[in-house]
Amino acid sequence: QAVVASLVGMGEDWQAVQVWARLGKDVLTLAEDGAYTMIDAVSLTVEAVHAETKGRRIFTVSDYPAFIITDPAAVTFFRFFTTNNL
């Protein structure tokens, strides 16, 4: 939902055609003593096509922090499909 909201919020008609998901670490907080807390997160890279111009664009977490999903349920869901033999 966060990815869709980010694309819609741009005010242009982008349609996702492919999404890559990667499990990694993300910085959650910076403590007063300067220490970071690292948590598991799913990072998304989205390839989208513009409805009018048909131009393609890659959207990454570098430009769109909403593409970093830290919800524990999302991380568990991702792990299920990448660590279990189905």
N, CA, C and O atoms as a printed pandas DataFrame, in Angstrom:
     atom_number atom_name residue_name chain_id  residue_number  x_coord  y_coord  z_coord
0              1         N          GLN        A               1    0.824   -1.196    0.000
1              2        CA          GLN        A               1    0.000    0.000    0.000
2              3         C          GLN        A               1    0.864    1.255    0.000
3              4         O          GLN        A               1    0.526    2.249   -0.643
4              5         N          ALA        A               2    1.989    1.206    0.728
5              6        CA          ALA        A               2    2.871    2.374    0.776
6              7         C          ALA        A               2    3.462    2.679   -0.591
7              8         O          ALA        A               2    3.624    3.845   -0.953
8              9         N          VAL        A               3    3.782    1.647   -1.345
9             10        CA          VAL        A               3    4.344    1.850   -2.686
10            11         C          VAL        A               3    3.312    2.487   -3.595
11            12         O          VAL        A               3    3.617    3.446   -4.303
12            13         N          VAL        A               4    2.106    1.973   -3.584
13            14        CA          VAL        A               4    1.042    2.536   -4.417
14            15         C          VAL        A               4    0.790    3.988   -4.039
15            16         O          VAL        A               4    0.647    4.839   -4.916
16            17         N          ALA        A               5    0.735    4.278   -2.747
17            18        CA          ALA        A               5    0.505    5.654   -2.298
18            19         C          ALA        A               5    1.628    6.583   -2.756
19            20         O          ALA        A               5    1.371    7.728   -3.125
20            21         N          SER        A               6    2.859    6.103   -2.734
21            22        CA          SER        A               6    3.993    6.921   -3.179
22            23         C          SER        A               6    3.889    7.241   -4.664
23            24         O          SER        A               6    4.110    8.381   -5.072
24            25         N          LEU        A               7    3.555    6.241   -5.470
25            26        CA          LEU        A               7    3.425    6.474   -6.911
26            27         C          LEU        A               7    2.261    7.411   -7.214
27            28         O          LEU        A               7    2.384    8.294   -8.063
28            29         N          VAL        A               8    1.142    7.233   -6.535
29            30        CA          VAL        A               8   -0.022    8.089   -6.738
30            31         C          VAL        A               8    0.280    9.517   -6.289
31            32         O          VAL        A               8   -0.151   10.477   -6.927
32            33         N          GLY        A               9    1.024    9.653   -5.189
33            34        CA          GLY        A               9    1.343   10.963   -4.642
34            35         C          GLY        A               9    2.217   11.818   -5.541
35            36         O          GLY        A               9    2.341   13.022   -5.314
36            37         N          MET        A              10    2.821   11.225   -6.550
37            38        CA          MET        A              10    3.669   11.987   -7.467
38            39         C          MET        A              10    2.849   12.864   -8.403
39            40         O          MET        A              10    3.386   13.764   -9.048
40            41         N          GLY        A              11    1.546   12.601   -8.477
41            42        CA          GLY        A              11    0.700   13.409   -9.335
42            43         C          GLY        A              11    0.825   13.057  -10.805
43            44         O          GLY        A              11    0.310   13.785  -11.654
44            45         N          GLU        A              12    1.493   11.964  -11.126
45            46        CA          GLU        A              12    1.618   11.502  -12.500
46            47         C          GLU        A              12    1.102   10.074  -12.561
47            48         O          GLU        A              12    1.024    9.390  -11.540
48            49         N          ASP        A              13    0.753    9.632  -13.746
49            50        CA          ASP        A              13    0.131    8.317  -13.900
50            51         C          ASP        A              13    1.180    7.240  -14.190
51            52         O          ASP        A              13    1.374    6.849  -15.341
52            53         N          TRP        A              14    1.852    6.767  -13.140
53            54        CA          TRP        A              14    2.825    5.683  -13.258
54            55         C          TRP        A              14    2.159    4.372  -12.901
55            56         O          TRP        A              14    1.385    4.311  -11.946
56            57         N          GLN        A              15    2.446    3.330  -13.647
57            58        CA          GLN        A              15    1.912    2.002  -13.380
58            59         C          GLN        A              15    3.087    1.041  -13.193
59            60         O          GLN        A              15    3.933    0.907  -14.077
60            61         N          ALA        A              16    3.134    0.381  -12.048
61            62        CA          ALA        A              16    4.203   -0.574  -11.771
62            63         C          ALA        A              16    4.073   -1.768  -12.705
63            64         O          ALA        A              16    2.984   -2.317  -12.872
64            65         N          VAL        A              17    5.197   -2.174  -13.318
65            66        CA          VAL        A              17    5.202   -3.348  -14.185
66            67         C          VAL        A              17    6.041   -4.479  -13.586
67            68         O          VAL        A              17    5.849   -5.648  -13.923
68            69         N          GLN        A              18    6.961   -4.127  -12.707
69            70        CA          GLN        A              18    7.769   -5.148  -12.052
70            71         C          GLN        A              18    8.280   -4.596  -10.728
71            72         O          GLN        A              18    8.621   -3.419  -10.615
72            73         N          VAL        A              19    8.324   -5.475   -9.728
73            74        CA          VAL        A              19    8.805   -5.083   -8.403
74            75         C          VAL        A              19    9.819   -6.120   -7.933
75            76         O          VAL        A              19    9.569   -7.324   -7.998
76            77         N          TRP        A              20   10.960   -5.640   -7.464
77            78        CA          TRP        A              20   11.974   -6.505   -6.861
78            79         C          TRP        A              20   11.968   -6.237   -5.362
79            80         O          TRP        A              20   11.951   -5.085   -4.927
80            81         N          ALA        A              21   11.983   -7.299   -4.583
81            82        CA          ALA        A              21   12.005   -7.180   -3.128
82            83         C          ALA        A              21   13.282   -7.831   -2.611
83            84         O          ALA        A              21   13.659   -8.921   -3.041
84            85         N          ARG        A              22   13.942   -7.141   -1.676
85            86        CA          ARG        A              22   15.176   -7.643   -1.080
86            87         C          ARG        A              22   15.093   -7.487    0.428
87            88         O          ARG        A              22   14.643   -6.465    0.945
88            89         N          LEU        A              23   15.540   -8.533    1.122
89            90        CA          LEU        A              23   15.584   -8.468    2.576
90            91         C          LEU        A              23   16.941   -7.928    2.986
91            92         O          LEU        A              23   17.972   -8.366    2.475
92            93         N          GLY        A              24   16.941   -6.980    3.907
93            94        CA          GLY        A              24   18.185   -6.404    4.385
94            95         C          GLY        A              24   17.985   -5.741    5.731
95            96         O          GLY        A              24   17.001   -6.002    6.424
96            97         N          LYS        A              25   18.907   -4.897    6.091
97            98        CA          LYS        A              25   18.845   -4.165    7.352
98            99         C          LYS        A              25   18.566   -2.694    7.063
99           100         O          LYS        A              25   18.987   -2.155    6.040
100          101         N          ASP        A              26   17.855   -2.062    7.977
101          102        CA          ASP        A              26   17.572   -0.637    7.867
102          103         C          ASP        A              26   17.778    0.000    9.232
103          104         O          ASP        A              26   17.594   -0.653   10.259
104          105         N          VAL        A              27   18.156    1.262    9.246
105          106        CA          VAL        A              27   18.351    1.987   10.496
106          107         C          VAL        A              27   16.996    2.438   11.013
107          108         O          VAL        A              27   16.248    3.126   10.318
108          109         N          LEU        A              28   16.691    2.042   12.241
109          110        CA          LEU        A              28   15.412    2.419   12.838
110          111         C          LEU        A              28   15.526    3.715   13.623
111          112         O          LEU        A              28   14.732    4.635   13.427
112          113         N          THR        A              29   16.510    3.790   14.509
113          114        CA          THR        A              29   16.644    4.979   15.341
114          115         C          THR        A              29   18.111    5.311   15.563
115          116         O          THR        A              29   18.992    4.467   15.398
116          117         N          LEU        A              30   18.343    6.526   15.929
117          118        CA          LEU        A              30   19.662    6.968   16.348
118          119         C          LEU        A              30   19.533    7.375   17.805
119          120         O          LEU        A              30   18.855    8.351   18.127
120          121         N          ALA        A              31   20.183    6.627   18.683
121          122        CA          ALA        A              31   20.086    6.901   20.122
122          123         C          ALA        A              31   20.864    8.165   20.474
123          124         O          ALA        A              31   21.675    8.656   19.689
124          125         N          GLU        A              32   20.598    8.675   21.665
125          126        CA          GLU        A              32   21.274    9.893   22.121
126          127         C          GLU        A              32   22.788    9.720   22.169
127          128         O          GLU        A              32   23.533   10.684   21.997
128          129         N          ASP        A              33   23.244    8.482   22.403
129          130        CA          ASP        A              33   24.683    8.247   22.466
130          131         C          ASP        A              33   25.306    8.046   21.084
131          132         O          ASP        A              33   26.503    7.780   20.973
132          133         N          GLY        A              34   24.487    8.176   20.022
133          134        CA          GLY        A              34   24.995    8.049   18.657
134          135         C          GLY        A              34   24.894    6.648   18.089
135          136         O          GLY        A              34   25.297    6.416   16.949
136          137         N          ALA        A              35   24.363    5.704   18.862
137          138        CA          ALA        A              35   24.240    4.328   18.390
138          139         C          ALA        A              35   22.982    4.158   17.534
139          140         O          ALA        A              35   21.932    4.730   17.827
140          141         N          TYR        A              36   23.110    3.370   16.488
141          142        CA          TYR        A              36   21.977    3.056   15.623
142          143         C          TYR        A              36   21.358    1.734   16.041
143          144         O          TYR        A              36   22.052    0.849   16.542
144          145         N          THR        A              37   20.070    1.600   15.839
145          146        CA          THR        A              37   19.377    0.332   15.994
146          147         C          THR        A              37   19.066   -0.177   14.590
147          148         O          THR        A              37   18.388    0.498   13.815
148          149         N          MET        A              38   19.556   -1.355   14.269
149          150        CA          MET        A              38   19.319   -1.933   12.952
150          151         C          MET        A              38   18.184   -2.957   13.050
151          152         O          MET        A              38   18.128   -3.751   13.988
152          153         N          ILE        A              39   17.291   -2.924   12.075
153          154        CA          ILE        A              39   16.183   -3.881   12.044
154          155         C          ILE        A              39   16.102   -4.486   10.644
155          156         O          ILE        A              39   16.604   -3.916    9.675
156          157         N          ASP        A              40   15.462   -5.649   10.560
157          158        CA          ASP        A              40   15.221   -6.255    9.259
158          159         C          ASP        A              40   14.165   -5.456    8.518
159          160         O          ASP        A              40   13.219   -4.944    9.117
160          161         N          ALA        A              41   14.337   -5.356    7.213
161          162        CA          ALA        A              41   13.379   -4.622    6.387
162          163         C          ALA        A              41   13.380   -5.212    4.985
163          164         O          ALA        A              41   14.371   -5.785    4.533
164          165         N          VAL        A              42   12.259   -5.060    4.314
165          166        CA          VAL        A              42   12.143   -5.435    2.916
166          167         C          VAL        A              42   12.258   -4.146    2.106
167          168         O          VAL        A              42   11.485   -3.208    2.303
168          169         N          SER        A              43   13.228   -4.110    1.195
169          170        CA          SER        A              43   13.429   -2.937    0.344
170          171         C          SER        A              43   12.922   -3.258   -1.055
171          172         O          SER        A              43   13.228   -4.312   -1.613
172          173         N          LEU        A              44   12.149   -2.340   -1.610
173          174        CA          LEU        A              44   11.553   -2.552   -2.923
174          175         C          LEU        A              44   12.196   -1.666   -3.979
175          176         O          LEU        A              44   12.549   -0.516   -3.719
176          177         N          THR        A              45   12.339   -2.218   -5.158
177          178        CA          THR        A              45   12.710   -1.467   -6.347
178          179         C          THR        A              45   11.575   -1.681   -7.332
179          180         O          THR        A              45   11.188   -2.818   -7.603
180          181         N          VAL        A              46   11.041   -0.591   -7.868
181          182        CA          VAL        A              46    9.845   -0.670   -8.723
182          183         C          VAL        A              46   10.170   -0.129  -10.108
183          184         O          VAL        A              46   10.668    0.988  -10.250
184          185         N          GLU        A              47    9.884   -0.932  -11.122
185          186        CA          GLU        A              47    9.957   -0.460  -12.504
186          187         C          GLU        A              47    8.540   -0.073  -12.903
187          188         O          GLU        A              47    7.612   -0.871  -12.768
188          189         N          ALA        A              48    8.375    1.140  -13.389
189          190        CA          ALA        A              48    7.040    1.623  -13.741
190          191         C          ALA        A              48    7.039    2.238  -15.137
191          192         O          ALA        A              48    8.069    2.694  -15.634
192          193         N          VAL        A              49    5.874    2.238  -15.748
193          194        CA          VAL        A              49    5.676    2.829  -17.071
194          195         C          VAL        A              49    4.689    3.971  -16.922
195          196         O          VAL        A              49    3.657    3.834  -16.266
196          197         N          HIS        A              50    5.019    5.110  -17.541
197          198        CA          HIS        A              50    4.124    6.266  -17.527
198          199         C          HIS        A              50    2.993    6.022  -18.516
199          200         O          HIS        A              50    3.241    5.645  -19.661
200          201         N          ALA        A              51    1.751    6.236  -18.081
201          202        CA          ALA        A              51    0.571    5.919  -18.892
202          203         C          ALA        A              51    0.525    6.699  -20.204
203          204         O          ALA        A              51    0.116    6.155  -21.229
204          205         N          GLU        A              52    0.938    7.960  -20.183
205          206        CA          GLU        A              52    0.828    8.784  -21.396
206          207         C          GLU        A              52    2.055    8.671  -22.291
207          208         O          GLU        A              52    1.931    8.405  -23.487
208          209         N          THR        A              53    3.227    8.870  -21.721
209          210        CA          THR        A              53    4.446    8.921  -22.535
210          211         C          THR        A              53    5.041    7.549  -22.810
211          212         O          THR        A              53    5.886    7.403  -23.694
212          213         N          LYS        A              54    4.608    6.548  -22.064
213          214        CA          LYS        A              54    5.118    5.173  -22.144
214          215         C          LYS        A              54    6.585    5.074  -21.728
215          216         O          LYS        A              54    7.233    4.051  -21.946
216          217         N          GLY        A              55    7.100    6.148  -21.127
217          218        CA          GLY        A              55    8.467    6.118  -20.617
218          219         C          GLY        A              55    8.571    5.190  -19.413
219          220         O          GLY        A              55    7.606    5.008  -18.671
220          221         N          ARG        A              56    9.741    4.612  -19.230
221          222        CA          ARG        A              56    9.986    3.714  -18.094
222          223         C          ARG        A              56   10.886    4.401  -17.090
223          224         O          ARG        A              56   11.727    5.232  -17.433
224          225         N          ARG        A              57   10.681    4.027  -15.833
225          226        CA          ARG        A              57   11.487    4.607  -14.763
226          227         C          ARG        A              57   11.655    3.576  -13.661
227          228         O          ARG        A              57   10.761    2.770  -13.403
228          229         N          ILE        A              58   12.812    3.614  -13.016
229          230        CA          ILE        A              58   13.084    2.755  -11.869
230          231         C          ILE        A              58   12.995    3.622  -10.618
231          232         O          ILE        A              58   13.679    4.639  -10.506
232          233         N          PHE        A              59   12.150    3.210   -9.682
233          234        CA          PHE        A              59   11.982    3.888   -8.404
234          235         C          PHE        A              59   12.696    3.053   -7.345
235          236         O          PHE        A              59   12.459    1.849   -7.247
236          237         N          THR        A              60   13.570    3.677   -6.549
237          238        CA          THR        A              60   14.345    2.947   -5.549
238          239         C          THR        A              60   14.167    3.555   -4.163
239          240         O          THR        A              60   13.612    4.643   -4.011
240          241         N          VAL        A              61   14.646    2.835   -3.162
241          242        CA          VAL        A              61   14.562    3.315   -1.781
242          243         C          VAL        A              61   15.403    4.568   -1.569
243          244         O          VAL        A              61   15.149    5.329   -0.635
244          245         N          SER        A              62   16.387    4.789   -2.410
245          246        CA          SER        A              62   17.219    5.988   -2.271
246          247         C          SER        A              62   16.402    7.256   -2.431
247          248         O          SER        A              62   16.628    8.245   -1.734
248          249         N          ASP        A              63   15.452    7.221   -3.351
249          250        CA          ASP        A              63   14.613    8.385   -3.609
250          251         C          ASP        A              63   13.262    8.329   -2.911
251          252         O          ASP        A              63   12.626    9.360   -2.695
252          253         N          TYR        A              64   12.826    7.121   -2.558
253          254        CA          TYR        A              64   11.490    6.935   -1.986
254          255         C          TYR        A              64   11.575    6.059   -0.737
255          256         O          TYR        A              64   11.417    4.842   -0.829
256          257         N          PRO        A              65   11.819    6.656    0.423
257          258        CA          PRO        A              65   11.940    5.891    1.666
258          259         C          PRO        A              65   10.717    5.041    1.986
259          260         O          PRO        A              65   10.824    4.087    2.757
260          261         N          ALA        A              66    9.559    5.360    1.414
261          262        CA          ALA        A              66    8.365    4.541    1.644
262          263         C          ALA        A              66    8.532    3.138    1.074
263          264         O          ALA        A              66    7.754    2.240    1.396
264          265         N          PHE        A              67    9.544    2.945    0.227
265          266        CA          PHE        A              67    9.797    1.630   -0.355
266          267         C          PHE        A              67   10.590    0.732    0.591
267          268         O          PHE        A              67   10.932   -0.394    0.229
268          269         N          ILE        A              68   10.885    1.213    1.792
269          270        CA          ILE        A              68   11.505    0.397    2.831
270          271         C          ILE        A              68   10.391   -0.021    3.779
271          272         O          ILE        A              68    9.810    0.811    4.476
272          273         N          ILE        A              69   10.101   -1.308    3.798
273          274        CA          ILE        A              69    8.989   -1.817    4.603
274          275         C          ILE        A              69    9.555   -2.509    5.832
275          276         O          ILE        A              69   10.224   -3.537    5.727
276          277         N          THR        A              70    9.279   -1.934    7.001
277          278        CA          THR        A              70    9.822   -2.464    8.249
278          279         C          THR        A              70    8.789   -3.232    9.062
279          280         O          THR        A              70    9.106   -3.750   10.133
280          281         N          ASP        A              71    7.579   -3.311    8.575
281          282        CA          ASP        A              71    6.517   -4.041    9.276
282          283         C          ASP        A              71    6.962   -5.489    9.485
283          284         O          ASP        A              71    7.293   -6.172    8.516
284          285         N          PRO        A              72    6.976   -5.973   10.737
285          286        CA          PRO        A              72    7.416   -7.347   11.003
286          287         C          PRO        A              72    6.634   -8.401   10.216
287          288         O          PRO        A              72    7.196   -9.432    9.846
288          289         N          ALA        A              73    5.361   -8.159    9.957
289          290        CA          ALA        A              73    4.567   -9.122    9.178
290          291         C          ALA        A              73    5.082   -9.220    7.741
291          292         O          ALA        A              73    5.106  -10.309    7.168
292          293         N          ALA        A              74    5.490   -8.105    7.158
293          294        CA          ALA        A              74    6.035   -8.110    5.797
294          295         C          ALA        A              74    7.360   -8.861    5.751
295          296         O          ALA        A              74    7.620   -9.613    4.812
296          297         N          VAL        A              75    8.196   -8.656    6.767
297          298        CA          VAL        A              75    9.483   -9.351    6.835
298          299         C          VAL        A              75    9.258  -10.859    6.982
299          300         O          VAL        A              75    9.931  -11.653    6.325
300          301         N          THR        A              76    8.325  -11.249    7.831
301          302        CA          THR        A              76    8.008  -12.668    8.026
302          303         C          THR        A              76    7.468  -13.275    6.729
303          304         O          THR        A              76    7.853  -14.384    6.356
304          305         N          PHE        A              77    6.592  -12.564    6.053
305          306        CA          PHE        A              77    6.038  -13.018    4.781
306          307         C          PHE        A              77    7.151  -13.228    3.766
307          308         O          PHE        A              77    7.176  -14.252    3.083
308          309         N          PHE        A              78    8.069  -12.278    3.657
309          310        CA          PHE        A              78    9.189  -12.373    2.721
310          311         C          PHE        A              78   10.056  -13.579    3.058
311          312         O          PHE        A              78   10.436  -14.344    2.171
312          313         N          ARG        A              79   10.366  -13.747    4.336
313          314        CA          ARG        A              79   11.206  -14.877    4.759
314          315         C          ARG        A              79   10.552  -16.221    4.432
315          316         O          ARG        A              79   11.238  -17.169    4.051
316          317         N          PHE        A              80    9.242  -16.303    4.579
317          318        CA          PHE        A              80    8.544  -17.555    4.300
318          319         C          PHE        A              80    8.821  -18.025    2.877
319          320         O          PHE        A              80    9.086  -19.205    2.648
320          321         N          PHE        A              81    8.760  -17.098    1.922
321          322        CA          PHE        A              81    8.927  -17.466    0.535
322          323         C          PHE        A              81   10.384  -17.576    0.090
323          324         O          PHE        A              81   10.660  -18.064   -1.006
324          325         N          THR        A              82   11.302  -17.132    0.918
325          326        CA          THR        A              82   12.710  -17.199    0.512
326          327         C          THR        A              82   13.515  -18.216    1.314
327          328         O          THR        A              82   14.650  -18.519    0.947
328          329         N          THR        A              83   12.956  -18.751    2.401
329          330        CA          THR        A              83   13.731  -19.688    3.206
330          331         C          THR        A              83   13.088  -21.065    3.308
331          332         O          THR        A              83   13.742  -22.014    3.741
332          333         N          ASN        A              84   11.835  -21.196    2.924
333          334        CA          ASN        A              84   11.152  -22.491    2.991
334          335         C          ASN        A              84   11.126  -23.145    1.616
335          336         O          ASN        A              84   10.987  -22.465    0.600
336          337         N          ASN        A              85   11.258  -24.447    1.591
337          338        CA          ASN        A              85   11.091  -25.178    0.340
338          339         C          ASN        A              85    9.616  -25.425    0.124
339          340         O          ASN        A              85    8.982  -26.148    0.893
340          341         N          LEU        A              86    9.074  -24.837   -0.905
341          342        CA          LEU        A              86    7.640  -24.989   -1.160
342          343         C          LEU        A              86    7.372  -26.195   -2.027
343          344         O          LEU        A              86    6.218  -26.481   -2.346
